[in-house]
Amino acid sequence: MSGIFPELKVSKLMERNIVFLQEDASINDVLDLFEKHHFHLFPVINDEGNLVGVIDQDIILEILLFHRIPRVKHTHLAAVRSLGSDVKGIMVTHPVTISPDTDLNEAADLMLKHRVNNVCVVENRKLVGVLTKHDIINEVIKRKRSV
């Protein structure tokens, strides 16, 4: 894919200090993290450190405002779960992911196509970073101003 900065890789911009959730974390753990950190998304990992899902602001809004299990789990089983369930029961299980060696143009295109503001960066199923649209925008502005 051609673009403005084909040489720039995700690994150069991604955030490596990731705040994440374990898949067995409680709903209260999720709410505590959203209150403490002003992120739009929290990756969810299993005991091996593999990315297994994400919790985003849409999920939190559905829980807090509507007291319901989020749209991503419209099954009979999900409908009868209480808010005492764990992260595994409410997370988005197939988040948009990229690798650290993906070029920035491709990452931006993927975010636009999937209408997401963040993507998890994985290598061998392990979570290694998070990239946001904000990260990309700031880098493009910085590079354009330095020309």
N, C-alpha and C positions, 0 to 999 in steps of 0.2 A: 504494500500500500504506500503510495506516495503521500507526502505531506510536508509541512513546514520544517519539522525537525526529525527526519527519519533516523538519524544517528543516536538520538536520545532514547535511552531505555528506561523502563519503569523502575529498575533497581536504583537509578540515580535520584528519583524523587519520592519513592514510597517511604512511608513512615514505618520504621522497624520496631519502635517501642510501642507495641500493640496492647491495648486493654481488651481482654477477651473474657469470655465466659466458658466454663466447663459445661458439658451437656447435661449434667445432673444438678446444675445450679437451680435455686428456687426462683419463683416469680419475684419475691422480695429482693433477692440478690440482683436481679435485672433492674428493678426499679431503683435500687440504691446506686447502681452504676450510672444509670441515666441521670440521676440527680447530681451525682458527684462530677461526672465528666460530660461535657457538652458535645458529644459525638452523635452522629446520625445513625450509626450502625455499630453493633458489636459482633465480631466473629465468635462462633461457638466451636470449640475443639473437644475432641475426646481425650481419653487418657494417654493415647499415643502421640498427641499433638497434631493429629490430622484435622483439617477443617471439615466439619460436618454440617454447618449451617450458619445462619446469621439471625440476629434479632435487630429489627429496624424500628424507626419511630412509628410507622404505621401499626405495627403489632402492639406497641406500648399504648398508643392512642385507643385502639380497640379495647384493650384490657381496662384502661383507666376510665374512659368515658362511657363505654357501652357495656362493660362487664361481660364481655363475650370472648370466646376463643376466636382468634384471628381468621381472616378469610383464607389463609393458606391451608387450613386443615378442615375443610367442610366435609366431615364424615360423621357418622352417627357416634362413633367413639369419642371424637373430639367434642361433639356437642354436649356430651354428658360429663366431660372433665370439669373439675373445679379450678378456681384460680390458684389452688394450692399445688398445681402440677409443676413439673420441672420444665426447664428450657427446651428439652428435647421434644416436648409436646406442642410447643408453639412456634418454634423457629422455622424459618424458610430453609428447606433442606437442600435446595440446589441453587446456591448463590452464584452470581456471575463471578468468575475467577480469571486471572491472568497469571502469566509467569513473569519472573523478574527480567527476563531478556526480551519481553514484548516491547516493541517500539511505542513511543508516546502517542503517535498518531493512531495506531491501532487501538490502544487503550481508550483514547478519547472517543473513537468511533464506536467501540463496544458499549461504552457508557451511554452514548446518545441513542444507540439502537435499542438498548434494554431499558432506557429511561431510569438509570440509577445514578446516584451521586458518588458512590464509593464502590470499589471492587477490592476483593481480597486477593492478595498475591500469594500464590502457592508454588512450592517446589517439592516434587515427590509427595504430594498430598499434604505436606506440612505447611502450616501458615507461616509465612516469612515477612509479611507486610500488608499494609493497606494503602491504596492510592485513592485520592479524592479528586473530583473535578476542580476543586479549589486549588489543589497542588498543581494541576496542569495549567490552569489559568494564570496563576502567579508566575510560573516558569516562562510561559509564552510572553507575558507582559515584560518580564525582566529581560528576556532575550531581544525582544523587539526594541526596547528602549536603549539597549547597548549597541545597536547597529548604527 
